[in-house]
Amino acid sequence: MLKSWVECGQDPSLFWRLTLREVRVVIDGAVARMKRDRDERAILAWHIAALSRQKKLPKLKDLITNDERRPAPKRSWEEDFAGISAWFKARK
């Protein structure tokens, strides 16, 4: 398991200070990140190949995702308190 930990780019000295469950969570997270990175590289390669075959390139703003997020609506402390109280009551 230490070998897998180091392959994920983690510090070997930290390995011995964590529980097996924590080690597993970190390794699973690193594996998920590596898969996501691999998928992103494959998508990038696909787009490069597809765009190289085009006679006219699309506008850059059409290719880039507009990820503007609206701010969450402001809530009063009373609304927050009511939500937290309801959550605690539901846990009983």
C-alpha positions in Angstrom: 0.0 0.0 0.0 2.9 2.3 0.6 4.0 1.8 -3.0 0.6 2.9 -4.2 0.7 5.9 -1.8 4.1 7.1 -3.3 2.9 6.4 -6.9 0.1 8.8 -6.2 2.7 11.5 -5.4 2.2 11.5 -1.6 4.8 12.0 1.0 6.0 8.6 2.4 6.4 10.0 5.9 2.7 11.1 6.0 1.6 7.6 5.2 2.5 6.3 8.7 0.6 9.0 10.5 -2.8 8.2 8.8 -5.3 5.4 9.4 -5.9 2.9 6.6 -9.2 4.5 5.9 -7.6 7.9 5.4 -4.9 6.4 3.2 -7.6 4.7 1.1 -9.5 8.0 0.7 -6.4 9.9 -0.4 -5.4 7.1 -2.9 -9.0 6.9 -4.3 -9.0 10.7 -4.7 -5.6 10.7 -6.4 -6.8 7.9 -8.8 -9.9 9.9 -9.6 -7.8 13.0 -10.3 -5.5 11.0 -12.6 -8.5 9.6 -14.5 -10.0 13.0 -14.9 -6.6 14.4 -16.1 -6.3 11.5 -18.6 -9.8 12.2 -19.9 -9.1 15.9 -20.2 -5.9 15.2 -22.3 -7.9 12.8 -24.6 -10.6 15.5 -25.1 -7.9 18.1 -25.8 -6.3 15.7 -28.4 -9.7 15.1 -30.0 -10.4 18.8 -30.3 -6.9 19.5 -31.8 -7.5 16.8 -34.4 -11.0 18.0 -35.2 -10.0 21.7 -35.4 -7.0 20.9 -37.6 -9.4 19.5 -40.2 -11.6 22.6 -40.3 -11.2 25.1 -43.1 -12.5 28.0 -40.9 -12.0 28.0 -37.2 -14.9 28.8 -34.9 -14.6 31.9 -32.8 -12.7 31.3 -29.5 -15.6 32.6 -27.4 -17.8 29.9 -28.9 -15.4 27.2 -27.8 -14.8 28.5 -24.2 -17.3 27.7 -21.6 -18.9 30.7 -20.0 -18.9 29.7 -16.3 -20.2 32.9 -14.7 -22.1 31.9 -11.6 -24.7 34.0 -10.0 -24.0 34.7 -6.3 -26.2 32.8 -3.9 -29.1 34.9 -2.6 -28.4 36.6 0.8 -30.1 34.9 3.7 -30.8 36.3 7.1 -29.4 34.6 10.2 -33.0 33.6 11.1 -33.3 31.6 7.9 -29.9 30.0 8.5 -30.9 29.1 12.0 -34.3 27.7 10.9 -32.5 25.5 8.3 -29.9 24.2 10.8 -32.6 23.6 13.4 -34.7 21.6 10.9 -31.6 19.6 10.0 -30.9 18.8 13.7 -34.5 17.8 14.3 -34.4 15.5 11.2 -31.4 13.7 12.6 -33.2 12.6 15.8 
